[in-house]
């Protein structure tokens, strides 16, 4: 069975109908804005009230914006931090405690290829994903011996609602090509079920992530800046 949550209830309902029809699964729909501090507690309370136990938690909610930091709306930036970091931390805290108490559970946090380097013109989003990766690594080590595992999934550019919302899908497709969301999800799911700590989706993405260990940070930062300028230029 499955519980899904996001802000837009109508999209969740359509997804639930599709999943129920295709897999004959029970799907619990919980519309919620995870940027709200109260939302994770409300979600946990609703599930507990229905006797639903979460065996695997996927923290996938996130938004991102492109452009020069000082030209972006500050409220949007802070909302992004509240969702990408605050929602992740709150959900992890609530569900981890329950999993540890039961002695089993799996958590997958969706980080990003940009977790491995600073990204000018995508600065705050990349920083939130660096947090996600670091937080996941730390939590995985804290939870050793509890029966609970944490996996950080690091995809590159992916065909998804995220890039459409951020305005970057067309730019990324023309510059790099995009992995399908289905392929990324399959890679992440298999890694989570095996209890792997970090998984990078895609061979070229693995190569880019590995290169950040060998190349000085000032060089990777310059390269990232060049890539982002090209992507933004294509949008004009």
N, C-alpha and C positions, 0 to 999 in steps of 0.2 A: 504494500500500500504506500501511498505518497501524500505528503502535505506540501502545498506550494503557497508562496506568499509573494506579493508585489503590490505596488500602489494601485494599479488599474484592474479593478475587479472584473470588468467585462472581458479583458484579455485572459485573465485566469480562468474564467468560466469556459471560454472557448477551448483553452488548452486542456482543461479538465475533461470536457466532453470528448475531445480527440483521444486523450489517453485512455479514458474509460472504454471508448468504442474499440480502440486498437488492442489494448492489453487486458481488458476486463478487470482493471484495478479499481480499488476504492481510492478516490482522490479528494482530499480535504482542502478546500479553497479558503484562504485567509487573507483578505485584502488588508494591507498595512503599509504604512510609510516607515521604513526602517530608519530613516533619519530622525524620527521622533524618539526621544529617550524611553518613552513608555512602551513603545511597540513590542520589543522583544519579550517583556514580561507579559504583555497581553497575549502574545502568540503562545507562549509556554502555558499560560493559564487556560487558554481555550483548549489546547491539546490535552492537557492534564484532565480538564473537566470532562472530556469525552473518552478518557481512558486510553489515549493514544501515546505510545512510547516511541521516541525517536531513536532509532538505531544508527542512522547515518545522517549527518548534518552537512549540507552544502551551502557555504556562504558565498553566494554569487552576485549579490546585489551591488551595484556600483554605477557611478556616472563619471564622465571626464570631459574636460573642455580644453580646446586648443587656443593658443594665442599668447601674446606677451602678458605676463602676470599683472602688471600695473594697469593694463587696459581691460582686464576682466572685472566683472561685477563682484565685489567682495562678498555680498550675501550668498551668491551662487557658489563661490569658492568654499565658504564656511559650511553651506549645506552639503557640498560634496564631501568634505572632511567628516561631517556628522554621519553620513551614510557609509562611506568607504571604510572609515576607521571606527566610528562610534557604534554603528550597527553591528559590525564584525565582532568587536570586543564584547558588547553586551550579549549578543546571541551565544558567543563562545562561552562566556562566563556562566550563563544560565544552564545551557545544555551540557557543558562539560561536567558540572557538579553532579547532574543527574546521571550521566554516563559513568562517572567514576564510582558513584554510589552503587550502581548496578554491576560494575566490573567489566563493562564492555561498551564499545561505541567507536564510530569512525567519523572524523571531521575532515572535510575538504574545504580549504580556503582558496578562492580564485585570486591569485596574484597576477603577474604579467611578465612578459619579457622585459618590460621597462623597469622591473624591480631591481635589475642588475646594474643600472647606470642612471645618472642624472639626465633629465630630458628637458632642455631649454624649449620653451614654447608649449610644453606639456608638463610644466614643472610640478604643480601641486598634485595632479593625478599620479604622476610617476612616484612622487614622494609617498603618497598613500599606499601604493603597491609595494614600495620598498619596505614600508611598515608591515604590510601583510606578510611578506616573505620572512622578515626577521621575527615577527610575532609567532608565525607558524613554527619556525625552527625552534624557538625557545619553548613553546608549548609542547612540542613533540618530546623534547628532552625532559621537561617537568613531568610528563605523563607516562614515562617509561615504567613498566611494571604494573600499571593500573588496568590494562586491558583496553585502553583508549588510545587511538592513533590519530595523528594529524598529518594531513598531506597538503602541500602547497602546489597548486597547478599553475604553471606559468605559460600561458598561450601567447602567441604573437598576434598579428592582425587576423581577425576572425569575422566571418560574415555573421553579423548579429545585430540585434536592436541597439546594442551599446554604441557601435560605430555609426549607425544611422542617426541616433540621437545626438551624438557628438559632432556629426557632420563630416566624418572622416572615411566613410566606407568607400566612396568612389575614389578618393585620393589614394587610399592604401591599396585598393585593387589595382590601380594603374601603376603604382610604384613597386609593389612587392608580390601581389597576388594574395589571396586570402584563404585560410583553411575554413572548412565548413564547421559550424557550431557542433554538428553531430559528431564529426571526427574528434574534435577537441574534447567533447563530453565523454566519448568512449575511452579516450586515453586517460582522462582524469578519473573516471569511475574505476577502471581496472587498477590504476595506481593506488587509489584509495582503498580498494578491497584487499590489496596486497600489503597495505600498511606502509607504502613508500613515503618518504619525507618530501622530496622535491621531484616534480616531473615537469619537463619542458616539452611542450607539444610541437612536433615537427622537426625534421632533421636540420633545416637551415636555421631554425630558431635555436636549436641546441648549439650549433656552431657559433652563432652570434653571442649567446650567453657565455660560452667557453672563452671566446675571444676577450671578454671583459676582464678575465682573470690575468690575461697576458699583456694587455695593452694598458699603458698609463691612463689614469682617469681623465687627465686633461685631454688626451687624444680621443677617448671614447665620448667625452662630453662634446668635443668639437664635431665629431662624426654625427652624434645625435642631433646637434643643432643644425647641421647641414641637411640632414634628412627631413627634419621638421619644417625647415624653411621651404624645401622642395614641395612637401605635401601641401603646405599652406598656399604656396604660389600656384599650384595646380587648381586650387579651389577658386581662384580669382578669375 
